[in-house]
Amino acid sequence: MSLILLEQLFHKSLLSPEQQAELRKWFQGASDGQIKEALEILSRHPAWIPKLYKNVQQKGKILATQDAAAWQALLADEFSEITSQDS
């Protein structure tokens, strides 16, 4: 049920149907608790959905190349983004 609600949020976003499908694939292996947590956050901050999609795309490319330095840089960017949102 939570995955369906998350998909509905994706549908309301600015993502194309193809991008929505790609993002949905990333959540299919998640636990119900993880999906509920994402649903809660993205419901409060729907503008983060395109940012999440971009992040997932970057992670996929980095995993494909196994570039540890790029992975660390992305994690640093994520941390910076998250902590700036808290301020």
N, C-alpha and C positions, 0 to 999 in steps of 0.2 A: 504493500500500500504506500509506504513512504517513497519508494522509487517512482511510483506513478505521480505522486505530488511533486517530487523533484523534477520529473520530466515536464510537468505542467509549468513549473517556473522557467525551465529552459525555453519552453515554447513562447513564453511572454518576453524573453530576452531579445536582444538584437542579433543573436546568432542565427546563421542560416540553418535550414533543416539538416544539412550534412554535418555542420559543426555541432549541432545539438546531438545528433546520433553518435558522433565521436566522443563527446563528453559523457553521454549516457553509458557508453562502453566502459569508461573508467570507473564508474560507480557500480557496475554489475557484480563485481567481486567483493564489494564492501559489505560489511555486516549491517544489519538493520539499525543498530545503534549509531554506526558511522553515518549512514544515510540520514537518519533523523537529525544528527548534529549538523550535517551540511545543510539540510532543509531549513533548520532553525536559523542558521547564520545567513543563508542566501535569501530567506524570506525577509529578513530585516535589512539586508544589503543587496538587493537585486542587481545593482550596478557592478557588483563584483563578479557576476557570471561571465562576462567577456574576459575579465582579468584571469579568472580561473581557467577558462578555455586556453588562453595564451600560455599560462603556466604549464598546463598539461601538455600542450604541444611542445614546449621547450623541453620538458622532462623526457618526453618520448624521443626527441632528437638526440638529447644527451645520452640517454640510455643506449640508443642504437650505436653511438660512437664510443661509449664507455670512457668519456672524457671527464676524468676526476676533477680537474681544475674548473671546468665549466659547471659541473655539478655543485662544487663548493661556492662558486660565484652566484649561481642561482639560489642556493640556500641563503646566502648573505643578502641577496635582493629580497627574498621572501621575508626574512627577519626584519629588514628595514621597512618593508611595506606594512607588515603587521604592527610593528611598534609605532609607526607613524600614525596608524589608524587609531591606536589607543590614546594618543595625545589629544 
